[in-house]
Amino acid sequence: MCVRVACWTAQFPGQAVPAELLEPENYKRQIEATNRARLPKFALAVHFQSGWQFADPDSTPQARTEREHAAAEAERRKIARQEREQRDAEDRRARQIRREHADEALRSIRALMGAAS
């Protein structure tokens, strides 16, 4: 268990650890802080069950980039949907106004025809 998670659970017993505390980009991979040629012997002997090993290159920047790209794409879709909904609402309002004008014109024509007969 990581020290941060252990500290959290010690400070807030019985509470769930926040997801942001478990995000990989919140941690500095040890390989970045250690010269590869001077890796301790235990780094070669220890196998981490996470799949990331001590000497593996850090894939967090790539994962972060992919997540940011997905978030930007979702935001772009949301804005496009909102713009489309706004255009549709404006179109409906314009059709309603045209319909009201046509009904008013029809009433005027019928009134004039009734007065003429």
N, C-alpha and C positions, 0 to 999 in steps of 0.2 A: 504494500500500500504506500502511496506517495505521502510525503511529509505534509503537504498542504491539506490533503484529504484527512489525514490523521489529526491534524490541528483543528480542522473544521468539526469533525465528529467529537473531539474532546471538548471543544468550546460549546457546541450545540448538540448535545446527546439526543438521540432519537429523531433528529430532523434529517431530511434528505439533503444530500450534498447538492448544491446548485449546479445546473448543467454547465454554466459558464466556467465554473471552477475546473471542470473536467475537459474543457476544450483543449485540444493539443497545442494550439498556437499560444496558449498561456504559459507554456513551458519552454525552457531553453534546452535543446537537445545537448547532451554532454559532449557529443562528438565535436560540436562547434566550439566548445570551450577547451577542448583538449587536443593537443597535437597528435595526429594519427600515428606518427612514428613512435610516440611515447605512450601509447595506450597501455594501461595497466594490464597485467596478466589476467586478472579476473574478468576483464572485459571480453576476453576471448573464450573464457571458460563458462561464463554465465549465459544462460538462455532465457530470455524474457518471453513470457507467454503471449504478450501483446502482438508478437510478430515483428516488432521493431527491435532490432538488436542494438547494442551499445555503439557499435562501429558503423551501423547503416547510415547512409545519407538521409538527411531530414527531408521528408516529403511534405511537411507542413506548408511551406510556401506555395507549392503547387496545389495542394488541397484548398488552401485559403483563396488562391486565385480562382479556382473552379467555383468555389462557393460564392465569391464576390460576383463572378460572371453570371451565375445562376440568379443571384439576388437582383442584379442590374436588369437581367432579361425579364424577370418577374415584375419588376417596377415598370419597365417599358411597356409590358403587356397591360398592366393595371392602368397606366396613363392612357394608352391607346383605347382601352375599353371605356374609360371615363369620357374621353373625347367623343367616341362613337355614341355613347349613351346621351351625351349632351347634344350632339348633332341630331340624333333621332328625336329627342324632346323638342328641339327647335323646329324640326320638320313637322312633327305632330301639331305644334302650336300654329305654324304657318298654314297647315291644311285646315285646322279648326277655324282660323280667321277667314280663309277663303270660303269655307263652307258657310260661315255666318254671313259673309258678304253676299254670297249667291242666294241664300235664303231670304235675306233682306231685299235683294233685287227682285226675287220672285214674288215676294209679298207686295212690293211696290207695283209690279206689273199687274198682278191680280187686282189690286185696289184700283188701279187706273182702268182696267178692263171692266170691273164692276161699276165704276162711276160712268163709264162711256155707254153702258147698255141700259 
